[in-house]
Amino acid sequence: MRFKHVLFLALKDLSERRLRSWLTILGIVIGIAAVVGLIGATRGIESQVERELMRLEADRITVLPGKLSFTFRVGSLSIPQELNYLSTRDVEALRKLPSLSSVAGVLVENMPVEKGGEVFSLRVVGIEPEKWVELYNLGVLRGRALREGDRYSALLGYSVAYDLFREDLRVKERVKIGGEDFTVVGIVEHAGGFMSTEDTTVFIPIEVARELMNVEPDEVSMIVVRAKEGENVEEVADEMEQVLLKNRRINEPDFTIITPSFVQNVVSNLMGMMSTLLGAIAAISLVVGGIGIANTMYMTVMEKTREIGIMKAIGAKGKYILLLFLLESGIMGLIGGVLGIVFGCGLGEGFLFFRRIMASSSQFNETARSMSSLMYVHMSITPELVLLGLVFSFLVGIFSGLLPARRASKLDPIVALRYE
């Protein structure tokens, strides 16, 4: 008996019990669709995130208080409960580094911004007016930037001025920030990109921010620096760490220096673990599908016991009987894999489409605008993912049918012929 004859018999058996075969295949379809859909959608988001990270200003470095560490096992950022604040002394120490072109300490806090009875909790940044131009590569769309000597003046991000409030905010209008009246002196150009927060930020002079935020006289929320052109950012970050350790008289950092590569590593690790976790959860349905195949194959062996006896009586060897049932289960797994990949693409796109609808709804408008570049992410289906889905589904079918096939191959032909 040749392989093509065994394959023909396997396909014939499957066609004779179509309903049972398709119901069995459905379990594999669901499993593969879930795996492909979730992993493909996650990878699509990850690819877009990586493209956005490439847009980050490669020469800008941020120093935050507290030691943030990425814990791989749980996939989270570990943030200490008590933070030793950064100070203006740290700012002055960093300004002595020749590799930095600009250094500024800033104060950051979410505060209520009110206009015409509408109130939004927005990110308010207090900064030295002359440093804003040096540290932010954004032009002023309307009005002017903050100037030395400004007091209750505010520079608005693009979305703050044109998207959040019912009526657009204009230069020279007054808004309340933290309960105090401020005059809008300028509106920043649209930044775009989900990693950019400038569109939903309000900039005010740092001395006024210090009064509103009620912080220590020398405290800053973070330090923003820009490396000189041609400097290696990672090497500059190492220099900054040594300066801050010496200035703060400590041996271990109680601060975090964030570079574009730091952000990219954290995001890549998080997305990678999310993809693995979702894939593992979805793979549970594959196990259920495999059990369905095993159950179907056991029933088939019982139904075909007499046929197996006849085949053995006319000279069919046990290995061909084994191959016949393995092919049946493998073909069911493979068909389920093909259909699962097709439906998985639809599932992943459907998930991303639903996410776009949610992000576009009124209650998510603010988040949607700050993450507009992620609104139109699509599935990322690689040849490796397709091949993995096909091979895995075929192997699930093979392994699920292995025990029933072994049982069929070892049947005694005399006993099988007497089976009712």
C-alpha positions as CSV (number, residue, x, y, z in Angstrom):
1,M,0.0,0.0,0.0
2,R,1.5,3.3,-1.1
3,F,1.3,6.7,0.6
4,K,-1.0,8.1,-2.0
5,H,-3.5,5.3,-1.4
6,V,-3.4,5.9,2.4
7,L,-3.9,9.7,1.8
8,F,-6.8,8.9,-0.5
9,L,-8.4,6.7,2.1
10,A,-7.9,9.4,4.8
11,L,-9.6,12.1,2.7
12,K,-12.4,9.7,1.8
13,D,-13.0,8.9,5.5
14,L,-13.1,12.6,6.4
15,S,-15.6,13.4,3.6
16,E,-17.9,10.6,4.7
17,R,-18.4,12.2,8.1
18,R,-18.4,15.8,7.2
19,L,-20.4,17.2,10.0
20,R,-18.3,15.5,12.7
21,S,-15.1,16.5,10.9
22,W,-16.0,20.1,10.6
23,L,-17.2,20.4,14.2
24,T,-13.8,18.9,15.3
25,I,-11.9,21.2,13.0
26,L,-13.8,24.2,14.5
27,G,-12.0,23.7,17.8
28,I,-8.6,24.1,16.0
29,V,-9.9,27.1,14.0
30,I,-10.9,28.9,17.2
31,G,-7.5,28.2,18.8
32,I,-5.4,29.2,15.9
33,A,-7.5,32.3,15.2
34,A,-7.1,33.5,18.7
35,V,-3.4,33.0,18.7
36,V,-2.8,34.6,15.3
37,G,-5.3,37.4,15.9
38,L,-3.9,38.4,19.3
39,I,-0.2,38.0,18.5
40,G,-0.7,39.8,15.1
41,A,-2.6,42.7,16.7
42,T,0.0,43.0,19.4
43,R,2.9,43.0,16.9
44,G,1.1,45.6,14.8
45,I,0.9,47.9,17.8
46,E,4.5,47.2,18.7
47,S,5.7,48.0,15.2
48,Q,3.8,51.3,15.3
49,V,5.3,52.1,18.8
50,E,8.8,51.4,17.5
51,R,8.2,53.8,14.5
52,E,7.0,56.4,17.0
53,L,10.1,55.9,19.1
54,M,12.2,56.6,16.1
55,R,10.6,60.1,16.0
56,L,11.8,60.9,19.5
57,E,14.4,63.6,19.7
58,A,17.6,61.5,20.0
59,D,19.6,64.2,21.8
60,R,17.0,64.9,24.6
61,I,17.5,63.3,28.0
62,T,15.3,63.4,31.0
63,V,16.2,62.8,34.7
64,L,13.4,61.7,37.1
65,P,13.5,61.3,40.8
66,G,13.4,57.8,42.2
67,K,15.0,54.6,40.7
68,L,12.7,53.1,38.1
69,S,13.5,49.5,37.3
70,F,12.0,47.2,34.7
71,T,11.0,43.9,36.3
72,F,11.1,41.3,33.4
73,R,9.2,38.6,35.4
74,V,6.1,40.7,35.9
75,G,6.6,43.2,33.1
76,S,6.2,46.3,35.1
77,L,8.0,49.4,36.1
78,S,8.9,49.3,39.8
79,I,8.5,52.7,41.3
80,P,9.7,53.4,44.9
81,Q,7.1,54.6,47.4
82,E,9.3,57.5,48.6
83,L,11.1,59.7,46.1
84,N,14.0,61.9,47.0
85,Y,13.3,65.0,44.9
86,L,15.7,66.6,42.4
87,S,16.9,70.1,43.2
88,T,18.2,73.2,41.6
89,R,21.7,72.2,42.9
90,D,21.5,69.1,40.6
91,V,20.6,71.4,37.7
92,E,23.6,73.6,38.3
93,A,25.9,70.6,38.6
94,L,24.7,69.3,35.2
95,R,25.2,72.7,33.6
96,K,28.9,72.3,34.1
97,L,29.1,69.4,31.8
98,P,30.6,70.4,28.4
99,S,28.7,67.7,26.6
100,L,25.3,69.4,27.3
101,S,24.0,72.3,25.3
102,S,21.1,73.1,27.5
103,V,19.9,72.1,31.0
104,A,16.6,73.0,32.8
105,G,14.8,72.0,35.9
106,V,11.0,71.9,35.4
107,L,8.0,71.5,37.7
108,V,5.3,69.2,36.5
109,E,1.8,68.6,37.9
110,N,-1.7,67.9,36.7
111,M,-3.8,70.9,37.5
112,P,-7.3,72.1,36.7
113,V,-7.5,74.4,33.6
114,E,-10.8,76.3,33.3
115,K,-12.3,78.4,30.6
116,G,-16.0,79.3,30.1
117,G,-17.2,76.9,32.8
118,E,-15.3,73.9,31.3
119,V,-12.6,72.4,33.4
120,F,-9.9,69.8,32.4
121,S,-7.2,68.3,34.4
122,L,-4.1,69.0,32.3
123,R,-0.3,68.6,32.5
124,V,1.1,71.9,33.6
125,V,4.8,72.5,33.2
126,G,6.7,75.2,35.0
127,I,9.9,76.1,33.1
128,E,12.5,78.9,32.8
129,P,11.1,80.9,29.9
130,E,14.4,81.1,28.0
131,K,14.9,77.4,28.3
132,W,11.7,76.4,26.5
133,V,13.0,77.5,23.1
134,E,16.3,75.6,23.7
135,L,14.7,72.3,24.9
136,Y,11.6,72.0,22.7
137,N,11.9,71.7,19.0
138,L,8.5,73.2,18.4
139,G,7.6,76.5,17.0
140,V,4.9,78.9,18.2
141,L,1.9,78.8,15.9
142,R,0.2,81.9,17.3
143,G,1.5,84.6,19.6
144,R,4.9,84.2,21.2
145,A,6.9,82.0,23.6
146,L,7.4,82.7,27.3
147,R,9.8,85.5,28.1
148,E,11.9,86.4,31.0
149,G,9.9,88.6,33.3
150,D,6.5,86.9,32.5
151,R,4.5,86.1,35.5
152,Y,0.9,84.9,35.0
153,S,1.4,84.0,31.3
154,A,0.7,80.6,29.7
155,L,1.8,78.9,26.5
156,L,-0.8,76.3,25.4
157,G,-0.3,73.1,23.6
158,Y,-2.1,72.7,20.3
159,S,-4.8,70.3,21.6
160,V,-5.4,72.5,24.6
161,A,-6.1,75.4,22.4
162,Y,-8.1,73.8,19.6
163,D,-9.4,70.4,20.6
164,L,-10.4,70.2,24.3
165,F,-12.7,73.2,24.9
166,R,-16.0,73.8,23.0
167,E,-14.6,77.1,21.7
168,D,-11.0,77.5,20.5
169,L,-8.7,79.4,22.8
170,R,-6.9,82.5,21.4
171,V,-3.9,84.6,22.2
172,K,-4.6,87.3,24.9
173,E,-7.6,85.3,26.3
174,R,-7.6,84.5,30.0
175,V,-7.8,81.0,31.5
176,K,-7.8,79.8,35.1
177,I,-4.9,77.5,36.0
178,G,-5.0,76.1,39.5
179,G,-7.6,78.8,40.4
180,E,-5.4,81.7,39.2
181,D,-6.0,83.8,36.1
182,F,-3.4,83.5,33.3
183,T,-3.1,85.3,30.0
184,V,-2.5,83.1,26.9
185,V,0.6,84.5,25.2
186,G,1.1,81.8,22.6
187,I,0.0,78.5,21.1
188,V,2.5,75.8,20.3
189,E,2.6,74.1,16.9
190,H,1.0,70.6,16.6
191,A,3.5,68.0,17.8
192,G,1.7,64.8,17.0
193,G,2.8,61.3,17.8
194,F,1.6,59.2,20.8
195,M,4.9,59.7,22.6
196,S,4.5,63.5,22.5
197,T,2.7,65.2,25.4
198,E,3.3,68.8,24.3
199,D,-0.1,69.0,22.5
200,T,-1.9,68.6,25.9
201,T,0.5,70.6,28.0
202,V,0.3,74.1,29.4
203,F,3.6,75.9,30.0
204,I,4.0,78.6,32.6
205,P,7.0,80.3,34.2
206,I,8.6,78.1,36.8
207,E,8.5,80.7,39.7
208,V,4.7,81.0,39.3
209,A,4.5,77.2,39.1
210,R,6.4,76.9,42.4
211,E,3.8,79.1,44.1
212,L,0.8,77.2,42.6
213,M,2.2,73.7,43.2
214,N,3.4,74.4,46.8
215,V,6.8,72.7,46.5
216,E,10.1,73.1,48.2
217,P,12.0,76.3,47.2
218,D,14.8,74.3,45.5
219,E,12.7,71.4,44.2
220,V,12.2,70.4,40.6
221,S,10.0,67.6,39.3
222,M,12.5,66.6,36.6
223,I,15.5,67.8,34.7
224,V,15.5,68.0,31.0
225,V,18.7,68.3,29.0
226,R,19.9,68.4,25.5
227,A,23.2,66.9,24.4
228,K,25.4,68.8,22.1
229,E,25.4,67.8,18.4
230,G,27.7,64.8,17.7
231,E,27.7,63.6,21.3
232,N,26.9,59.9,22.1
233,V,23.7,60.1,24.1
234,E,24.4,57.0,26.1
235,E,27.9,58.2,27.0
236,V,26.4,61.6,28.0
237,A,23.9,59.8,30.2
238,D,26.7,57.9,32.0
239,E,28.5,61.2,32.6
240,M,25.4,62.7,34.0
241,E,24.9,59.8,36.4
242,Q,28.4,60.2,37.8
243,V,27.9,64.0,38.2
244,L,24.6,63.5,40.0
245,L,26.0,60.7,42.3
246,K,28.8,63.0,43.3
247,N,26.5,66.1,43.8
248,R,24.0,64.1,45.8
249,R,26.7,62.3,47.8
250,I,25.3,58.9,47.3
251,N,26.8,55.6,46.0
252,E,23.7,54.2,44.3
253,P,21.4,56.3,42.0
254,D,18.1,57.4,43.6
255,F,17.1,58.9,40.2
256,T,16.4,57.6,36.7
257,I,18.0,58.9,33.5
258,I,15.7,58.3,30.6
259,T,17.1,58.2,27.1
260,P,15.3,57.2,23.9
261,S,17.0,53.8,24.1
262,F,15.7,53.3,27.7
263,V,12.1,54.0,26.6
264,Q,12.5,51.7,23.6
265,N,13.8,48.8,25.7
266,V,11.0,49.2,28.2
267,V,8.3,49.3,25.5
268,S,9.8,46.4,23.6
269,N,10.0,44.2,26.7
270,L,6.4,45.1,27.7
271,M,5.0,44.4,24.3
272,G,7.0,41.2,23.9
273,M,5.7,39.8,27.2
274,M,2.2,40.9,26.4
275,S,2.4,39.1,23.1
276,T,3.7,35.9,24.8
277,L,1.0,36.1,27.5
278,L,-1.8,36.6,25.1
279,G,-0.5,33.8,22.9
280,A,-0.3,31.5,25.9
281,I,-3.9,32.3,26.9
282,A,-5.2,31.7,23.4
283,A,-3.2,28.4,23.1
284,I,-5.5,27.0,25.8
285,S,-8.3,26.8,23.2
286,L,-5.9,24.8,21.0
287,V,-5.6,22.2,23.8
288,V,-9.4,22.0,23.8
289,G,-9.4,21.5,20.0
290,G,-6.8,18.8,20.4
291,I,-9.0,17.0,22.8
292,G,-11.8,17.2,20.3
293,I,-9.7,15.6,17.6
294,A,-8.6,12.8,20.0
295,N,-12.3,12.1,20.9
296,T,-13.3,12.1,17.2
297,M,-10.5,9.7,16.3
298,Y,-11.3,7.3,19.1
299,M,-14.9,7.2,17.9
300,T,-13.7,6.6,14.3
301,V,-11.5,3.7,15.4
302,M,-14.5,2.1,17.2
303,E,-16.7,2.6,14.2
304,K,-14.1,1.2,11.7
305,T,-13.0,-1.7,13.8
306,R,-14.4,-4.3,11.4
307,E,-12.9,-2.4,8.4
308,I,-9.5,-2.4,10.1
309,G,-9.9,-6.1,10.6
310,I,-10.6,-6.6,6.9
311,M,-7.7,-4.4,5.9
312,K,-5.3,-6.4,8.1
313,A,-6.8,-9.7,6.9
314,I,-5.9,-8.8,3.3
315,G,-2.4,-7.9,4.1
316,A,-2.4,-4.2,5.4
317,K,0.4,-3.7,7.9
318,G,0.0,-2.0,11.2
319,K,2.2,0.9,10.1
320,Y,-0.2,1.8,7.3
321,I,-3.2,1.7,9.7
322,L,-1.2,4.0,12.0
323,L,-0.4,6.3,9.1
324,L,-4.0,6.4,7.9
325,F,-5.4,7.6,11.2
326,L,-2.5,10.0,11.8
327,L,-3.1,11.5,8.4
328,E,-6.8,12.0,9.2
329,S,-6.1,13.8,12.5
330,G,-3.2,15.8,10.9
331,I,-5.4,16.9,8.0
332,M,-8.1,18.1,10.3
333,G,-5.5,20.0,12.3
334,L,-4.0,21.5,9.1
335,I,-7.4,22.6,7.7
336,G,-8.2,24.1,11.1
337,G,-4.8,26.0,10.9
338,V,-5.5,27.4,7.5
339,L,-9.0,28.6,8.4
340,G,-7.8,29.8,11.8
341,I,-5.1,32.0,10.2
342,V,-7.7,33.5,7.9
343,F,-10.2,34.1,10.7
344,G,-7.4,35.3,13.0
345,C,-6.6,38.1,10.6
346,G,-10.2,39.2,10.7
347,L,-10.2,38.8,14.5
348,G,-7.1,41.0,14.9
349,E,-8.3,43.7,12.6
350,G,-11.7,43.6,14.3
351,F,-10.0,44.1,17.7
352,L,-8.0,47.1,16.3
353,F,-11.1,48.5,14.7
354,F,-13.1,48.3,17.9
355,R,-10.2,49.9,19.7
356,R,-10.3,52.8,17.1
357,I,-14.0,53.2,17.7
358,M,-13.5,53.4,21.5
359,A,-10.6,55.8,21.1
360,S,-12.8,58.0,18.9
361,S,-15.7,58.1,21.3
362,S,-16.4,61.3,23.2
363,Q,-15.2,60.0,26.5
364,F,-11.8,59.1,25.1
365,N,-11.2,62.2,23.0
366,E,-8.3,63.6,25.0
367,T,-6.5,60.3,24.9
368,A,-7.3,59.7,21.3
369,R,-5.8,63.0,20.2
370,S,-2.5,62.4,22.1
371,M,-2.3,58.9,20.6
372,S,-3.6,59.8,17.1
373,S,-0.7,58.0,15.4
374,L,-1.8,54.7,16.9
375,M,-5.4,55.1,15.7
376,Y,-4.9,53.3,12.5
377,V,-2.6,50.4,13.4
378,H,-3.1,47.2,11.4
379,M,-2.2,43.6,11.9
380,S,1.4,42.5,11.5
381,I,1.3,39.1,10.0
382,T,4.7,37.7,9.2
383,P,5.5,34.6,7.2
384,E,7.0,33.1,10.4
385,L,3.7,33.6,12.2
386,V,1.8,31.9,9.4
387,L,4.2,29.0,9.2
388,L,4.1,28.6,13.0
389,G,0.3,28.5,12.9
390,L,0.2,25.9,10.2
391,V,3.0,23.7,11.7
392,F,1.5,24.0,15.2
393,S,-2.0,23.1,14.1
394,F,-0.8,20.1,12.1
395,L,1.3,18.9,15.1
396,V,-1.7,19.3,17.4
397,G,-3.7,17.1,15.1
398,I,-0.9,14.5,14.8
399,F,-0.4,14.3,18.6
400,S,-4.1,14.3,19.3
401,G,-4.6,11.3,16.9
402,L,-1.5,9.4,18.0
403,L,-3.1,7.2,20.7
404,P,-6.2,6.4,18.7
405,A,-4.0,5.5,15.7
406,R,-1.7,3.3,17.8
407,R,-4.8,1.5,19.1
408,A,-6.1,0.9,15.6
409,S,-2.7,-0.3,14.3
410,K,-2.5,-2.9,17.1
411,L,-5.9,-4.4,16.7
412,D,-6.0,-8.2,16.3
413,P,-7.6,-8.8,12.9
414,I,-9.6,-11.8,14.2
415,V,-11.0,-9.8,17.1
416,A,-11.7,-6.9,14.9
417,L,-13.6,-9.0,12.4
418,R,-15.9,-10.3,15.2
419,Y,-16.5,-6.7,16.5
420,E,-20.2,-5.7,16.4
